[in-house]
Amino acid sequence: MSRVMVGDGGLGLERLVPSAIEPRVDWVAIDAALPWIAAMRGVPQDPIHHAEGDVWIHTRMVCEALVALPRWQALPEDARVRLFVAALLHDVGKPHTTIIEPDGRVRSPGHSPKGAMLARRILWADGWPASRREAVTALVRFHQVPYHLMERKDGRSIAIRLSQTARASELALLCEADVRGRTSAQLARQLDNIALFQEFCQELGCLDQPYPFASDHARAMYFYRRDRDPQWAAFDDTRLGVTLMSGLPGAGKSTWVAGNAGADPVISLDRIRSGLGVDPEQEQGVVVAQARERARVHLRAGQSFVWDATNLSRSLRSNLVSLFYDYGARVRIVHVEAPTSEVYARNRGRARPVPEDVIDRLVDRWEMPEPTEAHEVVWVE
């Protein structure tokens, strides 16, 4: 399962969270401290679901609704911080996704996954350690799910998936605040749907914990083959191990590999690029093709190895993991990260630094590895 190595860190946003004893939100301090708020002002919302006004008006109402809930006030401090920051960030993706249809309706398709990536960048820059940061980004990513889960045929698989990174009971609490922090005729129906979502997750055994798979291999195979029953205790027939690295340039991946790979061969995309004379900003097809062919040689021989590259998108990792699984590999994803300033400083000190605009683009697409993707996921800070 997912675990964090090393790590505690600063929490600059924590000082803005109201106390449980006196839950008063200091909006003057929040406005002064968080420049990204400005993008939410003036962004329209559909009056059918959000007659209260723009995205920032709604966000303030959600935060106020959250801190007024006795269940929030009764939570441990860490959970209160997590939920309040998630409430501040839950619609941060709307300024980047909102469109007005020809008929005048306002939509924000994909604002939850976009918001999760923006939240990750904001909290990483603010010094949050991975474990606390990712608990918030998971709430942002899945904050729309409870409203519609019971209407979907694949509701069970969605609930099981989200439970691997988000605590469903906290997600329900955030969604209740999201509903109460708006002006809409659908409030009662949406609150009923949230209650049903909680009951459903409770029945599955994943309301306050990840869904309890029989083993790491059973979990890996369930998310790899969609026809699997989550209760099936899959026989572990793996025959080699593959470590898939993930992390920004300059985060320390190669350093981790040097200290932990042992005798396993390393497929380094940086080294292949250097050998072929391919610049990081050029087309990478020939680099990836050569790396995959080297991987197949090891896979056919049953030889464990390390794949060292950035691998920051879920789809890119999925393509590689599928290749490894097809040859009977047990896959571990190791994500290495460092503070913002260190990443850029280390990169500038490299013999062949990656252009900083390339790093910026990678950060914008950064999706954290999660337990749905492999047998084991390790976060190294």
N, C-alpha and C positions, 0 to 999 in steps of 0.2 A: 504494500500500500504506500501512499505518499508519505514521506517524512522529511523533516528539515534538519540539515546539519549546520552546526554553529548557530549563531544568530541571535541577538536581540538587537533592537535598533531604535532610532528616534521616532517619535510620533508627533509631528508638529501640529497636526489637526486635532489631536486629543484635547488640547487646551480649550477648544471651541465647543466641546460637547457639554451640554448642561448637566448639572448634578441631579441625582435622583431625589434629593431632599428638596431642592429648589429648581424644578425643571423649567427655567426661563431661558429662551434662546437669545443670545446677544447678536442680533443681526448687524449691528454697526461693526462689531469686531469681525464677524464673518465676511462682510462686504469688503472690509479693509485688507483682510488677510488672503483672500482667495480670488485672484484675478480672473480665473476661468469662469466665474459666475456671470461675468458680463455677457458672454455669448448666449446665455439662456434668456436674457431680457429681450422682450419684444418678439420672441419666437411664437407664432400662433399655434393654437391647438383646436381640435374639432369641438365646436360648442355643444355637440350632443353628449360627448363624454367629459368635456372640460369647459363648462360655461363660466368657470371662475376667472379665466384669462390666460395669460401667456405661461410659458414653461417655468419661469422663475417664480411667478405668483403661486403656481401649483406646488413647486418644490418647497417653498416656505410653508405652505399650508400642510404639506405632508410631514415636514419636520415638527411642526407644532402639534399635529395630531399624534405623532409617534410619542413625543415626550409626555403627552397627556394621558397615555394609556397606562393603567396601573401595572400591567404585565411588563412593560418596558422598565418602569421604575423599580420593579422587584428583581430585575436581572442583575447578575454580577457586572462589575464595572467594564470588564473587557467586552462583554456582549452588548452593553449599552453603547459603548464607543463604536463598535462594529456596525450596529444597526443605524445609529445616527449618521455616521459618515456615508453608509449606503443610501440613506434617505436623501442626503445632500447630492449624491452622485447618480441616483437611479435614472434620471432623465438627461444626463449630461450628453448623451448621444443625439438628442433630438435636434439641436442646432445644425448638425451635420447630415441629417437624414430627412428633415421635414419637407414635404411637398404639398402644394395646393392643387387639387384635381380640377379639371375643367368645370365640374359642377359645383365648385367652391368648397368641397369637403377637404379637410386637412388630415394628412396621414404622415406617419413617421416610420416607414418600414425599416426593420433592422436596427432600430435605435438601441435595443438591449445589448446585442453583441458588440455594436460599435461603442456603446457606453462603457462596456466592460473593459475594452482595450484602452479607452481614454482614462478610465479610472485607474487602470494599472500604471499608466504613464505618470499620472498625477501623484499617486501614492508612492511610486518608486522614487520620483524626484523629491518627495517629501520625507524620504528616509524610512519608510515602513519596511519591516522585515517581511519576507515572502509569505510566511504562514498567516499573518494578520492581514496583509494586503490581499491575498488571494481569497480569503474568506469574504471580504467585502466585494471583490470583483465578481465572485460567484453569485452573490445576492443581486447585483446589478444585472448580470447576464440572464438570470432566470426570473426576474421580478414579474414578468407577465404570465408565466406558466400557470400559477394557481387559478387564474380566472377562467381558463378554458380546458384544463386537463381532463376533467370528467367527461367532456364531449368528444374526446379523441379516442380512436381505436387503439392507438399505441400509448395510451396513458401510463400503463405499467412500466414500459421501458423508459419513458421520459422521467418518471419519478425515480426509478432506480438510477438512471444516469445522473440526474441533478444531485442525488444524495451523496455521490462520490466527492463532491466539492462544496456543496452548500448544505447547511442544516435546515431541513424542511420546516421545522417549527419556527425558526427565525425568519425564514422566507415568508411564511404565513403572516407573521407579525408585521413585517415590512409592507406586505400587500394590503393588510388591513389599514395601515396608516395611509397608504397610497390611495385607497378608496375613500377614506374619511377626509382626506385632504383635497377634495375636489367638489365641484357642483355638478351632479349628474342624477338623472332619474333612475339609474340602474344600480344605485347603492345597495339596496336590499338583496338583489339577485347576486351581485358580486360578492357580498359578504357570505352568502350561503355557499357559493362556489369555493370560497377560501376555507370554510369550515369542512366541506366535503373533501377538499384536498388534504387537510390535516388528518381526517379520519382514514382516508385511503392510505396515506403514508404510514400511519400508525398500524394499520392492518398488515402492510408489507414489512413492517419492522425497520423502517428507515426514516422515522420522524425526527429522531435526535442523534442518528448515527448513519454512516454509510450502509447501504443494503448489505446484509451479511452473507456473502458468497461462501461456498464450501472451502475454497482455496484461492490463492492468487491466480492459479492457472484457470480455474473455473471462471473467475472474473474476466481474465484476459480473453478467453475464448467466447464468453457471452457477448462482449462488445465487438469481437472480431466477426463472429458469425451470427447474424440477426435472428436465425431460426432456433437458437439455443434456448432452453428453459433455464431461467436464472437459478433454479434449485438443483440443476444437474451438477454432480460432482465429477467434472471432467477428468479423465485419466491423464496424468502428466507424462506425455511422450516426447518431451523436448530432448534434443541430443547435443546442443551446444548453447553457448551464451553469447549474446551480442549486447554491447553497451553503446547506446546512441546518445551522443552528446548534444546539448542544447545550450544556447546562451549568446549574448551579444559579442561582437568583436571586442577583445580587451577585457572580457569578464573573468578570464582565468581558466578557460576550458583546457587548453593545452598543458597548463601547469598541473591541473588536476589529473589529466591523463598520464603525464610523466611520473606522477607519484602513486598512481593507482592501477595502471594497466597491467603491470607485471610483465609476463612474457607474451601476452596477447599482441598480435600485430595490430597496427593502427593505420586506418585509412583516413588520411588527413586531406581535406579538400584544399586547404591552404597550400600544402606541399605540392599537390597535383597542379594547382593553378600556377605556382612558381615554376614547376618543371615544364609546363606547357607555354609559359609566357603569357598567360591570360590575365588581364586586369580584372579586379572585382566588379568594375562597372560594365564590363563587356558581357556578351552572351555566354552563359555558363554551361550550355548543353554538352559540349565536349568534355568538360571537367566532370560533370555528373555521370556521364556515360562511362568514363574510365573508372570512376569510383565504384559504380554499380557492378562493373565487370570484375573488379578486384574482390568485391564482396561475394559475388557468386562463386569465385574460386574457393574462398574460405568456407562458404556455406556447403558446397558440394563435398568438401573434404571433412566436414564436421568440426572445423577449427573455429574456436571462439575468437572474437576480434572486437575492436572499438572503431566506431564511425565518428570522426571528429569534424563537426561543422556547426553552423549556427542553428539550423533546424528550428526556427522560431514560429513557424506556422503549423497548425494542427494538420492541415492537409498534406504538407510535405512530410511530416513525421509519419502520418498514416500510410503513405505510399511506401516508405522504407520499411516500416514495421510489417506491413503485409508481405513484402518480399521475404523478410526474415522468418516470419511465421510459416510461410510456405515450405521452408526447408527445415522446420522443426526447431527453431531457435527459441530460447527463453530470453525475453528482451527486457533490459533495464534502461530507462531513460534517466540520464543525469543532467540536470539543469544547473548551470553555474552562473551566479550573478554577483555583481559588485555595485557599490554606490555610483550614482550618475557621474559625479566628477571623476571618480577613479577610472571608469570605463573609457571616457574620452581622453584622459591623461595617458593611460596605458596605450591606447590606440595610437596616439601621437608619437609615442616612444618606440613603436615597432619599426622594423627595417622597411616594411612596405605597409604603411598605414592605410586603413580603409577610409575613403572619403567620408567626412562627417555627415554629409547629406545622405549618404547610403545608410549610415547608422541610424539617422533620424527616421528614414523610411522603414527600417527594420523595427524600430521601437513602435512605430504606428501600427505595425501588423503583428506585434508580439502577442502570442497566445501561449499561456503557461502550460507545460505538460501536466497531465492529470491522470489519476488511476484508471480511467477508461481506456488508456492508450497502450498499456504494456503490463507485464507482470509486476514490475516494480518501478516506481518513480521516486527519485531522490532529488531534493533541492539543496544545493550547496551555496552558502552565503559566505 
